[in-house]
Structures are given as structure tokens and as C-alpha cells.
Amino acid sequence: MESVPDLTGSLRSLEALGPAIPVTPMIPVGLRRWWGGGLDVEGLALGSVQAAATALEALTGFTGTYSVSSGPVAASFDSLGHLRIAGAKPQGFAPASGFRRTSDGWIRLHANYPHHAARLMDALEAKDAQDVDGTLLTMTSLDAENAINAKNGVATAVRRRSDWVSSPMYRALRDEPWIRFLAASAPHGSSTTSPWAPSKYPERPLTGLRVLDLTRVIAGPTATRLLGALGADVLRIDPPGLPELEEAFVDGGFDKRSAVADVGDAAGLAIVKGLVSAADVVVTGYRNGGLERFGLGAEALLAGKPDLVVATLSAWGRSGPWKQLRGFDSLVQAACGIAEVYGHLDDDGWKPGALPVQALDHATGYGVAAGVIALLAERLRTGAGGMAALSLARTAEELFRLPAPPADGHAGALPQPGYGEKASPYGPLRFVEPPLLVHGMQLQYRRPPVRYGTSGLAWSRQDGLP
């Protein structure tokens, strides 16, 4: 049986993790390949969840307790596709999103959010989708990319892999580890014992851990959803005026609370900073620079609270010419060469393609969870916190570095997953449970998503979601 790629190399840089990471390659329970295609997406999926499992064993000392299985991992990487809200299937990508032809090739648009759709129309001086298509046919891919991004829209030209590898964007991240760790200085007068320690219950080892969730879309909520399933008190805060898409919120909203706060307002910012002062973990998922101007960037957070664990994720990384550019999984696929690998010929010629699932988002999310848990283990040893930084673009490079699947490799068909069902403020939900196995049994969510923005801006007084 083929083993799972080892994505724990970054974790080994932490002293608390190095001795706890097994050298023997992990063999998955179930199939090793099921999606097929030119890249080892299955290996990325299994390896990223296994990284979180490895970090958990190092934190808790529960050796041999946490594992992964192909079926739950495959289902979790398509959690939105499996979700049903009051019997309805989520829409997924909006009609204005997707690949579009240009005068010299293709471009990928992202217009799921109404404000991004409006900016796209403004950039192209378009009134409807037909205008968008017509205008793009008069522009080169790079000209269209520049015009849309200049108006704060979201679009990326479809590039060949060779073009991406020769670009300054690639050079900025090629030598970065998948998870980049930055240690914080130990708090003055601190002991080596953290005020928080994992519980003795393997299913909920993070009970009592306070996690402030400043993320949106898929990758960040995937990470904090897992932390919540493991027992953490997760409080997600969104800005007013730009609500999360309901389907995405429900998918990522299990085992967490939801509040709205305006950090651009002095009172709102003071409340959020107060929450930070009592938090164990802060996870941020806004583009670089988005939170720094409010004093909520990773470096500022660690300077103010050295025992804090901070995880940051972005589309394009923390350096390079695109570090402040908006981006999503689909756009990273278009830029870095994945769309070329999965392209195909049809009656109209060559068309770009996409991964079978939004694997960059989900794998980055599980990498964020692994980074957080690893830093918690390190904090138990030193008393100091630290930062874990990840990006979708760097996760894409992790995928490209995996050995290509054999050309004649057989992709087996996974059985239909078992579904969880819960009542919720949005109606009855059907969903897939988290991908981790605890003593061979799949971890389960405790509570469904709450109504968006209805939770108090305060930490729970006890384990549980009010």
C-alpha cells in the first residue's frame, strides 16, 4: 500500500514536535487514490490532515490515538458539496465567477461576493455578464488582470507553469517552508507552564482553549472548525457591511460562535483587543496589511501578548509583489499552473481546468490547525507563544513537489460518506463530520452553526457555546 506524503517537515523545526514525529511513513486506512488527475491531490489531503493529527499527539501525549482515513478526508475536502441546508444544495461559484476567454488566452474571475461582482463590472464598464465576456475578448489576460485588480476586483490570468516558476511571485515563496514559524520571546517572569493545558479527554483535548477567529471563506474557517470540534471555545468575528456568504458560513460554522465588530470604530477595536488579551490563539485570514493598520497584525499581537499563539494565512504569502493582492483558491490554481495541468481539449479548443475540490483551501486550513496545535505544544515547554504563517500559493507548491501519480494508476471510487444531521437556525442540516479519527472512530461536531452575528463579544464562562 502506498504511504501518505510526509508534510510534517515544518513541524520538526519546533523542539516540542521534533521527537514526537514518527519517521515511519503513514499508511492510510482505505484507498490511496480516488480523484485521479495529474497531481497527487489525495496525498496533499491526507498529508495535511495527518500533520494536524501528528501535532495533536505531540501536544497531548496520546500516542497512537489520532489517525486519518481516506473516506472522511475525501468528504471533508468537499464539505460544501456534501452540505444540505433545509434540503437545498449550496450554489457554489456564482455565475460571474469562473474561466473566461481573453484575446490571447484565459482569465479566472471570482465574483461570489456582491462587492467583488460590482468591482468587476466597474473595471470592465460592463452592465451584465454578456458585456463582461465581450470586453474580455478585446483584452489580453494580463491587461484584464491588472484592470480588474486595480479596481479592487479579484481576477488572475491563467499562466503556464513555466511562466509562474520564472515570476517574482514564485521566487518570493519557493524557499519558504509550508508552515513558517516565528517564535515569540518568553513573557517577562514567565514560567514554562502555560495557563492552559490540554484536557485528559482525547475527543476534546482543547477544552477551555480560547480561539479568536478573524477569518472568512474556506481555509481559515476550516482550521477553526476543527479546533472547535476538538473542544476549543472559538469566537468568530466578522466586519459589519460585508457579511459572509450564508452557505460558506454554515459550512465553516460548526462548533463556534459568531459576532460582528467594527475594528474601524474605536469602541469596536477596543472590544476586540480586549478579547485578544484573554485569548490563547488568534487566527487571521485577511490579506496582508488588512489588519495591521488596526494593530491586529501578527507581530503587533505577539508584541502585546508574548504567550499568544497566532496563525496567519493569505493567498499569496507574506512577501513578493502580490503579498497584498486579494486571492482565492481558484485564482491561485489559475496563476501557478494547476489550471494548465488540468486543462483539456474540446470542440472549441483548449480550456483550463481545476482541481476536483478546493484542495488548496482545505489543506491550508488543516495546516493552520497543525501549526496552532504545534505552537501550543511549544508553549507548554517554554511559556512563550509564536506565529505560524501559511499561504494558498505555498500550499500549491507543496502539491507540485509531491511525486506525480502513476499514469496508469487506478483511482478507486470512495463509498458515499456517512452524514451527520442537526437542527439549526438555518433549518435541518446534512453535513460531513471532521476528518480526524480518535481511537479509530470519526470525530464529531458538538453543535451546529449559530445564527450569523448573534453571539456576544465575550468569552464563554465555561465549555460550551451559548
N, C-alpha and C positions, 0 to 999 in steps of 0.2 A: 504494500500500500504506500502511495506517495505521501511524503510528510508535508506539513504546513510550513511555509516560509517563516523564518525567524525574524520578526520585526521588533525584537526587544533590544537591539543593539544600543539605541539611545538610552534605554533604562539602565544599562550596565554602567553608565557613567556616574550613577549615584551610588555612593558607598553602601547605602542600606539595601540596594537592589542587587548589586553585583553577585554576591554569594548565593542569593536566593534564586537566581535564574538558572534553570537546568540546561545542561549542554546537549542532552539527547533531543533530537528533533521530535516534535509532537506529531502524532498520528491522529487524524481527526476521526470522530465517530461518524460513520456514514460515508457518503460519496466525497471524492476529492474534486471532481469536476462536474458541473451541471449546466452552466450558462453557455459555454463554448465561446469561440471568438479568438482574436489574435493576441490577446493579453490575458495574463493569469489573474482575472478579477476575483475568482474564487480564493486564490492564495492571499490576495490583499484582504479580502473579507475575513477569512479565517484567522489570518495572522494578526489583524488589528484587534479582533475580539480576544484572541489568545494573549495579546500584550496586556489587556486590561485584567484578564484572569491571573496572569503572572504577577502583576503588580499587587493584586488583591492578596495573593498567597504570601508575598513578602510583607505586606502591611499587617496581616492578621496572624501569620504563622500557621494557618490551616493548610498545611502541605497536602497536595493531592485532592483538595476539596473542590476547586473551580476548574471547569473544563468547557470545551466547545463542541458542538455537534453541527453537522452540515445543514440539516433541516432548519433549525432555529436561526442559524446565521443567515442563510439564504432568505428566509422570510423577513427577518429584521431589516435587511438591506433593501427591502421593498415594502416597508411598513405602511407607507401611504397607499400603495397599490392594493394592499390587503384590507385597509381600513374601510369600514362602512359606518356611516353616521345616519342613524334612523333609516337604515336600509339603502342609503344612497352612496354611490361610488364617488370619491373625490374627482374633481375635474383634472387635476394635474396642471400641465402647462396651459397658459392662456392662448387663445388663437393667434395673438400678435407675436408670441414667442416662437422660437424655432429657427431653422436654417432658411436663409433667403439668398437667391442668386444676386450677384452683382455683375458689373460689366466684365470683370476679369476672374470671377470665382464665386466664393460664397462668404456669407457672414452669419453669425449666430446672434439672434436677438433675445433679450429677456425682458418681457413686459408683463409679468404676472401681477406686479403691484400697480395699482392705478396711477400712482405718481410717476413710475417708470414708463408706463404706456404713454402718459401725457408728454413726457420729455422726449420720447421717441418721435411722436407726431410733430412736436415743435421743431426738433432738429431737422427733420426732413420736410417741413412745411406741408405735412400731409393731413388730410381730413379723415381718411379711412384706410383700411388695410390695402385696398387696391392702389391707393396713392403711394403707400409705403413700398409696395413691390415695384411700381413703375419708377419711382425715384431711385431706388437702389440699383436698378438696371442701368442707370446713367452714371453711376459712381463706381470707382474701384473699391475693393474691400477695405483697404487701409484708409481711404478718404472717408468712407462711410463710418468706419470705426471711430476715427478722430472726430467727425462731426457730431456723432451721437454722444460720445463721452464728453465732448466739450459742453454739451447742454445738460450734463449730469444724468444722461441716459445710461443704458447698460447694453453694450454690444462688443463683440470681438470677431475680428476677421478669422476665417478658417485658415490655419497655417499648416504647411508641411512640417513634419517632424524635423527635418534638416534645417528649416528656417528658424524654428524655435530654438534649436540647440545652438545656433550661431547668434542668437539675440542677446542683448544685455539683460533681459529679464531672466533668461535661463542662467546666465553666468552669475547672477546675484544669489541664486539658490542652489546651484549644483553641488556646492561643497558643504551645505548645511546638513545637519542630521535631521532625521524625520521629526523628532521631538528635540527642540533646543532648550536646554535647561540653563537657568541662571540662578545661582544660589544667592540668598539674602544673608546679610550679616546677622549674627545671633543677637537678639534683643539684649540691651544692657542689663546685666544682673540676672539673666535668664538661666534656668536650669536646663538639663537635657530632657526634661519630661514635659511633654505638651499638655495643655489643659484639657485637650480632648484625646481620647484613646478609643480604639475600635471595641465594639461590644463582643461578647462571647458567643453571639449567635451568628453562624455562618451566612444565613439568609439575609440578615440585616446588620452587617458589620459596621455600617456607617451611621447607625442610630446616634442622634444627638449632634451630628456634624451640620454646621450651618453653611449653606452654599448660596451665594448671591449670583443669580443667573442674569447676565446682561447680554443675552444672545438672541438671535432670531433665525428664521428659515429652518435649516435641517441640521447642519453639523453640530452647532452648539447645543440646541435642544436635545439632540441625540445623546450627547455626553451627559448633560444634567438629568435627563430622563433616567439614564442608567444609575447615576448616583442616587437619585430619589428612590429607585426600586431597591437599592441596597440599604435604604434606611435613612438617608440624609434628609434634613429639612431644607428643601430647595424653594427659594423665593425668586420668581422671575419678575423682572421689572421691564416694562416697555414704555416708550415715549408716547405722549398724547399726540393725536393728529395723524399718526402713521400706524394704524392698527395692523397687527399681524393678520395674514390671511387665515380665515377661520379653520379651514381644513388642515393647514400646516400647524396651527396652534393646537388643535385637538390631537393630531398625531404625536406631537412632541410634548404634550402637556400632562402626561401621566405622572402621578406621584410628585407633584409640585404645586405651589400656589402661584397666583398671578396678580400683579398690581401694576398700576400706571403711575409714573412720576416724571415731572418735567425738570431735568437737571439744568436746563437753561434758566430756570427760575431759582432765585437764591434760597427760598424756603424748601423747594423740592430737592435741590442739591444738598442742602444741609441734612435732610432726612436720609438721603441715600448714603451720604458719608457717615452718618450715624450707624446705619446698617452695616457698612463696611467695618466700622470699628469693633463690632461684635461678631463679625463673620470669621469662619475658618478658611473659607475658599471663595474666591471671586472668579467667575468665568466670563470673559468678554468675547464678543464675536462681531464687533463693528470694524469697519475699515480703519486702517492705521490713521491716527490723527483725530478720529471721530470722538473719542472720549478724553484724549489728552488735554484738550482745551478747557475741560471741566475739572482737571486734577484727578481724573479717574483712569489715567494710563497705568500700565503695569509698574513702571519704575516709581511713579509717584505713590501708588498704593503700597508698594513694599517699603518705600522710604518712611511712610507714615505708620506702617504696621509690619515690622520685620518678621513676625511669625505668621504672616498671611501666606496662603498658597494661592497663586494667581495663574490662571491659564488663559492664553490669548490665541485666537485663531483669526485668520484673514484669508482672502482669496489668493493673493499673490506674494505673500511674505513680507517681512519687516524691512527689507532693503531693496534697492533696484528702482528703475524708473516707473514701475507700476505699483509701488508699495501703497499708494493712496488711492488706487483705482478701484472702483466698485467691481465686484465679480461674483459669480455663482459657479457651481459645479459644471453646468452645461457650457459656460463660457471658457472655463479652464480646459475642458475637453477639446473645445474648438481651437484654442490657441496653441496647445502643447503637442499636438499631433495625434491625439486619440481619435479625433474625427476622421483623420486620414486613414488610420489603421482600420477603422470600422466602416470606411466608405465602401460603396458598391456601384456597380453599373446597372442601369435600367434603360428603358427605351429612350429616355431623354438625356442619356449620357451618365457621367459620373456624378454621384451625390455623396456628401459626407454622411457619416453615421455617428452613433453614440453608444456608450456602454449599455448593457442590458438593464442596469439600475444606476442610480446616482451614487456610485460606489465611492467617489472622492469625498462626498459629504459624509457618508456613514463611516467610512474608515477613519477620516479625520476626527469625527466625533468620538469614536472608541479610542483613538489615540489621545485625545484630550482627557478622556476619563482615565486612561492609563497613566498619563502624566500627572494628573491631580493625585491619584492614589499613590503613585511612586513618591511624590513630594511629601505627602502625609507620612509615609514611612520614614523618609529622611528627617522630617520634623520631629518625629518621636526620638530620633537618635541625637539630634543637635539642638532642638528648641527653636531653630530658625526655619522660616518659610522659604519661598523661592518662586520662580516663574517657569512655566512650560509654554513654549511658543510653537504653534503649528500653522501650516497653510495648506489650502487645497492644491496649490501648484506643487508644493513639495511632496504631497501625497501622490500626485500624479507621477512624479519622478520615482517614487518608491515602486509604483506599479510597473513602470518601464524597466526598472532594474531587476525585476523578477524574471527568471527564465521563461521564454515563450512556451506556451502549451505545445505539445507534440502535434504536428499537422494531422496525424491520423488518430489523435486522442479522442476517445469517446466521451461525450457529455451525457451523463445519465439524467433521467428525469426524476426530480425530487417528488415525494408524495405531497399531497395537499397538507399544509400545516394545520395543526390544531389551533383553534381560535379561542381567545378569551372573550367574554361578554360581560358588559357592565352597563347599568343605567347611568346617565349623565345629564347635565343641564342642556345638552345638545340633542338629547334623545338616546335611545339604546345604541351602544357601540359594539361593533365586532372588530377585533384587533389581534395582532400577534404579540406575544409576550417577549420579554428581553431575551437576548441570545445566550446568556450565560447559563451553564448548568452548575448546580450546587449539589454535591454528592450524587451526581447523575440525574438530578431532577431539574427541570427548567425553572428558572427564577420567574416570579410572577409579580405584576404590579399590584400595589395595595389599593390604590384609589384612582378613579377616573379623573380627567381634567376638570378643573373648576371653570366657572364662567369667566371669560377673559376680563381681567382688570378688576375683579371684585374682592380680592384679598386685601387685608390690612397691610400697611407698610411697617411691619414689625415681625420679629422672630417668634416662632411658636414657643410657648412656655413649656411644652412637653412634646414628645414624639407624636406626630400626627398632623394632619392637615385640617385646620378649622374651616 
